[in-house]
């Protein structure tokens, strides 16, 4: 009798383990699919109606004033190209050997979304590179990874600009998950030595937190912590990194490049703590933070336009 009971319990336990593994695998795959396919190329193609008017840009005058060259460079990390608009400042006589700012858009946007801030830097005499992040517009790379794999596309563009403009100043501006891309790129290998300044507008700091928020909106009765755990395992198996590996504040703790963090107390997409975590992780000598009280996610440029311009100008003057 005891022997039969032991066999029954062993079989029962084995079945439970198999069921647990099967359920965890299924949930992990669903979380992985949901967190790495948040946008598609079709959803982010082109320029939305009313874009130019919303940001007060005279489209005709912009293209008459600045030369826009479409360039696509090969990715050094995966088999895709990285499409961009290379915009020449009027003062640069259409030469690439010139101080340049690389602009990194947020989730759901594309390279054209960066034109408002591009115009600001162009007026200051910088050339501009504004490119499509992965799975966006004309960039056909498959996965979105809250900056982890996206950082390699940015690194490729930094290296391209450095080759075109040796000894010239290189800056990066990144918004939302583009801020995560920028922060993770700067923390990688020798990027800290190549980039002169970094501006982060409402940056994502934690992939894990963003995934958990997405799980909470589903409200399907399964603990969020368990779903996140399952997704993290599958993410590691499929893409080779964990959510913690994409934690921007942790990655940037030794960055020496001057960094300006811009954020809002009422941002519900990338809450205030995200920008503050990045700021707190940085060395004290080369960091600044500007926080407003009442702007929605990535709306500070519209709500506080002149102050936004003044903050960047003051920051660049201080650290030149």
Buried (B, 14 or more C-beta within 10 A) or exposed (E): EEEEEEEEEEEEEEEEEEEEEEEBBEBBBBBBEBBBEBBEBEEBEEBEEEBBEEBEBEEEEBEEBBBBEEBBBEBEBBEBBBBBBBBBBEEBEEEBEBBBBBBBBBBEBBBBBBBBBBBBBBBBEBBBBBBBBBBBBBBBBEBBBBBBBBBBBBBBBBBBBBEBBEEBBBBBBBBBBBBBBBBBBBBBEEBBEBBBBBBBBBBBBBBBBBBBBBBEEEEEEEEBEBBBBBBBBBBBEEBEBBBEBBBBBBBBEEBEBBBBBBBBEEBEBBBBBBBBBBBBBBEEEBBBBBBBEEBBBBBBBBEBBEEBBEBBEEBBEEBE
